[in-house]
Amino acid sequence: MRTTQLTTKQKIAIGVGALLVTALLALVLWFLLTHPVATAAITNISIIILALVVLVMNVFLIVMMWQIIRLIDFLLFELKPVLESVQETTSTVRGTASFVSDEVSSPIIDVSAKAAGVKGSLRFVVDSLRGGAERTSRGPQNTAPPSWNAAGPAAGPTASAPNPPTDSADHPTA
């Protein structure tokens, strides 16, 4: 936090202002003491103004109390039922979400996972049977799976050695 220091001119101005206010109050007090008729009139006018201010303040207080009563009435009889309804709705939504998660989504996910596992197993079996049939028709030349050849798994079919000559019995000519 920044603290500000008063300069000498500011201190003098504050002192002169305080002196003027004190002089003005002394002058008003001297006037009131020397003129009793004016003092009585000013006193009566001040009392009337003070009574009017108190009346206006009371009116404002009554209006504020009425607004507070209306606010409490609104909170008790209009907002409270709405909040209770919202609580019931959130409870229902929570229960519905729990039911859907437990009784619908989880079984569907389980069935989908098992179906994917069966599909993968069947694909493996079918591919194995196809690969076995292809290997027996080719003979003993190619014993590795189709994606694995002499160069390894990353090389692919282009890196393999040239095909050895095949027997005419493997490929009948027309």
Residue frames relative to the residue before (quaternion, step in Angstrom):
aa qw qx qy qz dx dy dz
M 1.0000 0.0000 0.0000 0.0000 0.00 0.00 0.00
R 0.3737 -0.7447 0.5181 0.1931 3.50 -0.98 0.93
T 0.1725 -0.7611 0.6146 0.1151 3.57 -0.90 0.89
T 0.2215 -0.7740 0.5807 0.1208 3.54 -0.96 0.88
Q 0.3032 -0.7338 0.5857 0.1632 3.53 -1.01 0.88
L 0.4077 -0.6995 0.5328 0.2459 3.53 -0.99 0.83
T 0.3931 -0.6972 0.5444 0.2510 3.51 -0.98 0.84
T 0.6847 -0.4795 0.3537 0.4198 3.56 -1.30 0.23
K 0.6393 0.5248 -0.3329 0.4529 3.62 0.99 -0.78
Q 0.6549 0.5071 -0.3147 0.4637 3.58 0.99 -0.83
K 0.6372 0.5208 -0.3269 0.4646 3.60 1.01 -0.78
I 0.6500 0.5053 -0.3143 0.4727 3.58 0.97 -0.81
A 0.6488 0.5174 -0.3196 0.4574 3.62 0.98 -0.87
I 0.6483 0.5015 -0.3229 0.4733 3.60 0.98 -0.81
G 0.6532 0.5120 -0.3128 0.4619 3.60 0.94 -0.82
V 0.6567 0.4913 -0.3139 0.4784 3.61 0.95 -0.84
G 0.6378 0.5240 -0.3285 0.4591 3.63 1.02 -0.81
A 0.6574 0.4943 -0.3115 0.4759 3.59 0.93 -0.85
L 0.6407 0.5223 -0.3187 0.4638 3.60 1.01 -0.77
L 0.6568 0.5021 -0.3124 0.4678 3.60 1.01 -0.81
V 0.6431 0.5066 -0.3287 0.4708 3.62 0.97 -0.81
T 0.6492 0.5068 -0.3165 0.4707 3.60 0.96 -0.82
A 0.6532 0.5056 -0.3112 0.4699 3.60 0.96 -0.83
L 0.6469 0.5138 -0.3234 0.4615 3.60 1.00 -0.82
L 0.6513 0.5014 -0.3170 0.4732 3.60 0.95 -0.81
A 0.6434 0.5113 -0.3218 0.4702 3.59 0.98 -0.78
L 0.6459 0.5177 -0.3171 0.4629 3.59 1.02 -0.80
V 0.6491 0.4980 -0.3158 0.4806 3.63 0.99 -0.85
L 0.6490 0.5087 -0.3200 0.4665 3.60 0.93 -0.83
W 0.6434 0.5090 -0.3225 0.4722 3.61 0.94 -0.81
F 0.6440 0.5197 -0.3228 0.4593 3.61 1.02 -0.86
L 0.6772 0.4936 -0.3001 0.4557 3.58 0.90 -0.92
L 0.6729 0.4916 -0.3046 0.4612 3.61 1.01 -0.69
T 0.7281 0.4347 -0.2517 0.4664 3.58 0.99 -0.66
H 0.7540 0.2908 -0.1789 0.5612 3.64 1.20 -0.35
P 0.1553 -0.8396 0.5140 0.0818 3.63 0.17 1.22
V 0.6104 0.5455 -0.3654 0.4430 3.65 1.03 -0.60
A 0.6729 0.4752 -0.2911 0.4865 3.60 0.91 -0.90
T 0.6234 0.5403 -0.3376 0.4532 3.58 1.04 -0.76
A 0.6514 0.5032 -0.3190 0.4697 3.61 0.96 -0.83
A 0.6538 0.5060 -0.3151 0.4662 3.62 0.96 -0.82
I 0.6631 0.4912 -0.3053 0.4752 3.59 0.92 -0.90
T 0.6321 0.5262 -0.3336 0.4607 3.61 1.01 -0.75
N 0.6617 0.4988 -0.3087 0.4669 3.59 0.91 -0.88
I 0.6572 0.4987 -0.3067 0.4746 3.61 0.91 -0.88
S 0.6455 0.5177 -0.3234 0.4591 3.61 0.96 -0.80
I 0.6502 0.5053 -0.3237 0.4659 3.60 0.96 -0.81
I 0.6475 0.5118 -0.3199 0.4653 3.62 0.97 -0.81
I 0.6561 0.4973 -0.3099 0.4755 3.60 0.92 -0.88
L 0.6470 0.5153 -0.3175 0.4636 3.58 0.96 -0.82
A 0.6450 0.5085 -0.3204 0.4720 3.63 0.99 -0.79
L 0.6511 0.5080 -0.3182 0.4657 3.61 0.97 -0.80
V 0.6395 0.5175 -0.3226 0.4682 3.58 0.99 -0.81
V 0.6500 0.5047 -0.3196 0.4697 3.58 0.97 -0.82
L 0.6328 0.5228 -0.3323 0.4646 3.62 0.99 -0.76
V 0.6654 0.4911 -0.3038 0.4730 3.60 0.89 -0.89
M 0.6415 0.5170 -0.3228 0.4660 3.59 0.96 -0.80
N 0.6420 0.5165 -0.3248 0.4643 3.59 1.00 -0.79
V 0.6235 0.5234 -0.3405 0.4705 3.59 1.01 -0.77
F 0.6632 0.4954 -0.3091 0.4682 3.59 0.90 -0.87
L 0.6440 0.5156 -0.3238 0.4632 3.60 1.00 -0.76
I 0.6390 0.5132 -0.3278 0.4700 3.60 1.00 -0.79
V 0.6457 0.5065 -0.3180 0.4747 3.60 0.96 -0.84
M 0.6527 0.5047 -0.3196 0.4659 3.61 0.93 -0.81
M 0.6420 0.5100 -0.3285 0.4689 3.60 0.95 -0.81
W 0.6381 0.5210 -0.3266 0.4634 3.59 0.97 -0.82
Q 0.6528 0.5007 -0.3121 0.4751 3.62 0.98 -0.80
I 0.6445 0.5082 -0.3268 0.4686 3.60 0.99 -0.76
I 0.6313 0.5166 -0.3319 0.4737 3.59 1.02 -0.76
R 0.6550 0.5009 -0.3133 0.4711 3.61 0.94 -0.83
L 0.6386 0.5218 -0.3295 0.4597 3.60 1.01 -0.76
I 0.6569 0.4952 -0.3097 0.4767 3.58 0.91 -0.86
D 0.6331 0.5240 -0.3230 0.4694 3.58 1.00 -0.82
F 0.6445 0.5142 -0.3136 0.4711 3.59 0.97 -0.83
L 0.6731 0.5028 -0.3009 0.4511 3.56 0.88 -0.93
L 0.7124 0.4691 -0.2667 0.4486 3.59 0.91 -0.90
F 0.8285 0.3008 -0.1240 0.4557 3.57 0.73 -1.02
E 0.7563 0.3414 -0.2230 0.5116 3.61 1.13 -0.29
L 0.7383 0.4139 -0.2435 0.4736 3.58 0.82 -0.91
K 0.6267 0.5606 -0.3464 0.4159 3.61 0.96 -0.76
P 0.6686 0.4687 -0.3297 0.4739 3.67 0.85 -0.73
V 0.6226 0.5296 -0.3447 0.4616 3.58 1.06 -0.69
L 0.6596 0.5004 -0.3092 0.4680 3.58 0.94 -0.83
E 0.6360 0.5128 -0.3314 0.4719 3.59 1.01 -0.76
S 0.6385 0.5205 -0.3188 0.4688 3.58 1.02 -0.79
V 0.6423 0.5106 -0.3204 0.4734 3.57 1.01 -0.80
Q 0.6364 0.5185 -0.3282 0.4673 3.60 0.99 -0.76
E 0.6474 0.5047 -0.3200 0.4731 3.59 0.96 -0.81
T 0.6550 0.5181 -0.3101 0.4543 3.57 0.97 -0.86
T 0.6692 0.4813 -0.3132 0.4717 3.58 0.90 -0.83
S 0.6201 0.5251 -0.3456 0.4694 3.58 1.05 -0.67
T 0.6515 0.5077 -0.3089 0.4716 3.59 0.97 -0.84
V 0.6561 0.5014 -0.3112 0.4705 3.58 0.94 -0.87
R 0.6361 0.5240 -0.3293 0.4608 3.57 0.98 -0.82
G 0.6687 0.4960 -0.2943 0.4693 3.58 0.95 -0.88
T 0.6472 0.5128 -0.3157 0.4674 3.58 0.99 -0.84
A 0.6593 0.5006 -0.3138 0.4650 3.58 0.90 -0.87
S 0.6455 0.5099 -0.3200 0.4700 3.58 0.98 -0.78
F 0.6530 0.5094 -0.3128 0.4650 3.59 0.95 -0.88
V 0.6644 0.4941 -0.3102 0.4671 3.60 0.87 -0.95
S 0.6549 0.5104 -0.3192 0.4569 3.58 0.95 -0.80
D 0.7346 0.4351 -0.2417 0.4612 3.57 0.84 -0.98
E 0.8081 0.3402 -0.1445 0.4586 3.57 0.80 -1.03
V 0.7636 0.3357 -0.2036 0.5126 3.62 1.10 -0.44
S 0.7534 0.4189 -0.2439 0.4442 3.58 0.52 -1.14
S 0.6801 0.5018 -0.3102 0.4352 3.59 0.78 -0.94
P 0.6770 0.4616 -0.3287 0.4696 3.67 0.82 -0.76
I 0.6334 0.5195 -0.3427 0.4599 3.60 1.00 -0.74
I 0.6524 0.4989 -0.3190 0.4730 3.59 0.95 -0.82
D 0.6442 0.5161 -0.3268 0.4603 3.60 0.96 -0.81
V 0.6676 0.4894 -0.3052 0.4709 3.59 0.89 -0.92
S 0.6456 0.5150 -0.3251 0.4608 3.60 0.96 -0.83
A 0.6567 0.5029 -0.3175 0.4637 3.59 0.94 -0.83
K 0.6705 0.4819 -0.3072 0.4730 3.60 0.93 -0.84
A 0.6362 0.5192 -0.3313 0.4647 3.59 1.02 -0.77
A 0.6431 0.5059 -0.3253 0.4740 3.60 0.99 -0.78
G 0.6421 0.5152 -0.3258 0.4650 3.60 1.02 -0.74
V 0.6549 0.4939 -0.3117 0.4796 3.60 0.96 -0.85
K 0.6387 0.5276 -0.3241 0.4568 3.58 0.99 -0.86
G 0.6636 0.4947 -0.3017 0.4731 3.58 0.93 -0.88
S 0.6502 0.5093 -0.3234 0.4619 3.58 0.98 -0.82
L 0.6646 0.4941 -0.3066 0.4692 3.57 0.92 -0.88
R 0.6303 0.5237 -0.3374 0.4632 3.59 0.99 -0.78
F 0.6477 0.5146 -0.3216 0.4608 3.58 0.99 -0.83
V 0.6614 0.5017 -0.3070 0.4653 3.57 0.93 -0.92
V 0.6692 0.4898 -0.3063 0.4673 3.60 0.87 -0.92
D 0.6616 0.4889 -0.3134 0.4743 3.61 0.91 -0.85
S 0.6341 0.5205 -0.3328 0.4650 3.59 1.03 -0.73
L 0.6649 0.4928 -0.3078 0.4693 3.57 0.96 -0.83
R 0.6449 0.5018 -0.3191 0.4801 3.59 0.99 -0.78
G 0.6634 0.5013 -0.3060 0.4636 3.58 0.92 -0.90
G 0.6458 0.5147 -0.3191 0.4650 3.61 1.00 -0.76
A 0.6549 0.5001 -0.3160 0.4702 3.58 0.97 -0.79
E 0.6540 0.4983 -0.3180 0.4721 3.59 1.01 -0.78
R 0.6541 0.5116 -0.3275 0.4508 3.60 0.96 -0.77
T 0.6763 0.4742 -0.3127 0.4689 3.60 0.93 -0.77
S 0.6494 0.4976 -0.3408 0.4632 3.62 1.03 -0.53
R 0.6662 0.4874 -0.3038 0.4757 3.62 1.11 -0.56
G 0.4695 -0.6575 0.4660 0.3608 3.53 1.06 -0.60
P 0.7342 -0.4563 0.2891 0.4114 3.57 -1.27 -0.17
Q 0.4186 0.7314 -0.4713 0.2602 3.67 1.19 -0.02
N 0.8063 0.2004 -0.0810 0.5506 3.61 0.80 -0.94
T 0.0415 -0.8365 0.5463 -0.0115 3.58 -0.20 1.26
A 0.6103 0.5467 -0.3578 0.4479 3.62 1.22 -0.30
P 0.6067 -0.5283 0.4192 0.4208 3.62 -1.18 0.36
P 0.6864 -0.5266 0.3014 0.4010 3.61 -1.14 0.53
S 0.7096 0.4413 -0.2908 0.4660 3.63 0.95 -0.66
W 0.6873 0.4022 -0.2771 0.5377 3.60 1.23 -0.27
N 0.0666 0.7834 -0.6164 0.0437 3.55 -0.71 1.01
A 0.8002 -0.3126 0.1868 0.4765 3.57 -1.22 -0.21
A 0.6953 0.4796 -0.2890 0.4507 3.62 1.01 -0.67
G 0.6224 -0.5407 0.3548 0.4409 3.65 1.17 -0.25
P 0.7160 -0.4855 0.2940 0.4064 3.57 -1.28 0.14
A 0.6943 0.4904 -0.2975 0.4347 3.62 0.99 -0.66
A 0.6038 0.6090 -0.3647 0.3627 3.57 1.09 -0.49
G 0.3028 -0.7727 0.5105 0.2249 3.59 0.95 -0.71
P 0.7338 -0.4506 0.2771 0.4263 3.59 -1.26 0.00
T 0.6129 0.5755 -0.3702 0.3952 3.65 1.08 -0.45
A 0.6800 0.5022 -0.3009 0.4413 3.60 1.11 -0.52
S 0.5204 0.6556 -0.4243 0.3455 3.61 1.18 -0.08
A 0.6213 -0.5371 0.4180 0.3883 3.49 -1.28 0.36
P 0.6192 -0.5351 0.3909 0.4213 3.59 -1.17 0.44
N 0.5927 -0.5964 0.4100 0.3534 3.52 -1.11 0.75
P 0.4225 -0.6899 0.5140 0.2850 3.57 -0.92 0.85
P 0.6239 -0.5387 0.3836 0.4164 3.56 -1.13 0.42
T 0.3043 -0.7676 0.5425 0.1546 3.53 -0.91 0.89
D 0.5309 -0.6141 0.4763 0.3380 3.48 -1.19 0.52
S 0.5368 -0.6234 0.4526 0.3439 3.52 -1.10 0.54
A 0.5695 0.5976 -0.3840 0.4137 3.55 1.24 -0.33
D 0.6268 0.5430 -0.3404 0.4432 3.60 1.16 -0.62
H 0.7964 0.1734 -0.0791 0.5739 3.56 1.02 -0.81
P 0.2072 -0.7980 0.5482 0.1407 3.57 -0.14 1.13
T 0.3140 -0.7415 0.5647 0.1808 3.54 -1.00 0.75
A 0.4100 -0.7310 0.4923 0.2349 3.51 -1.06 0.65
